[in-house]
């Protein structure tokens, strides 16, 4: 349920994901700078979603998060607020 909620928030913010079949959510961003910037913005909301490149992954525009069953409505609300705030700031 939490993964579906997070994907819905991402879609409403105009951010695509690589796959919707598992709890790892790979967000598709414009480039490496945008992915790193969103990671930093999440941290300002108390959400640790670090950006780093995987050696075997050629794409550098992915920011990966995981959806956990222990996330509360408050966690998901912070996720949503962070995304929608970031989208307004970055435009």
N, C-alpha and C positions, 0 to 999 in steps of 0.2 A: 504494500500500500504506500509506504513512504517513497519508494522509487518512482511509482506512478505519479505521486503528488509532486515530487521534485521535477520530473520530466514535464509535467503540465506547467509548472512555474517557468521552466526554461523556455518552453514553447511560447508562452504568453509574453516572454521578454525577447522573443525573436532569436533564441539560441538553439541550434540544432544539436542532436546527440548522435553518436556513432551507432549505438545499438540499444534496443529496449528490451532485451531478453535476460538481463542479469542485474545485480545490484550495483555494479560499477558503472558510473555514469560519466562517459567521456564527452565533454562539452566541446563543440566545434566553434572555434573563434577565428577571427580574421587572420591573426598571426601570433607569433611568439610574444610580442610586446603586449598584445591585448590579453592573452592568457595569463601572463605574469601580472598585469595590472588588475585583472579581476581577482586573482589569487590574493593580492595585497588588499584589495577592497573587502573581500570576504573576511580577512583577518580583523579589519576595523569593526566588524560586526561580531567578533568573537568566534568566527567559524574558521577552522584551520583546514584549508584546501590548498596545499602547497603545489606550486608549479615546478615541474622538472621534466627533463627530456629522458625518455627511455632509449637506451642505445640501439635497440632493435626496431624502434618505431621511427619511420622516416618523417612523419608529420610532427611539426613543432608547434602547431596551433591547438593542441588538445589540453584541456584542464580536466583532470580526473577527480571525481568525488565518489564516495561510496554511500549508499543508502543503508542505514541500519534500522533494525526493528525498534531499537531503544529510543529513536528520535521522537521527541514530543511535538505537540502542536506548536509550542513556543520555538523549538529548533527550526521547524519548517517555516514559521512566520519570519524568523530572522533571515533564513535563506531567501525567501521571497523579497523581503524588504531590501536586502543587500543587492539582489539582482536588479530590482526595479530602480533603485537609487543609482546604481552604477550605470545603467543604460542611459539615464537622464544626464548624468555628469559627463559621460564619455562622448556624447553627441556633439 
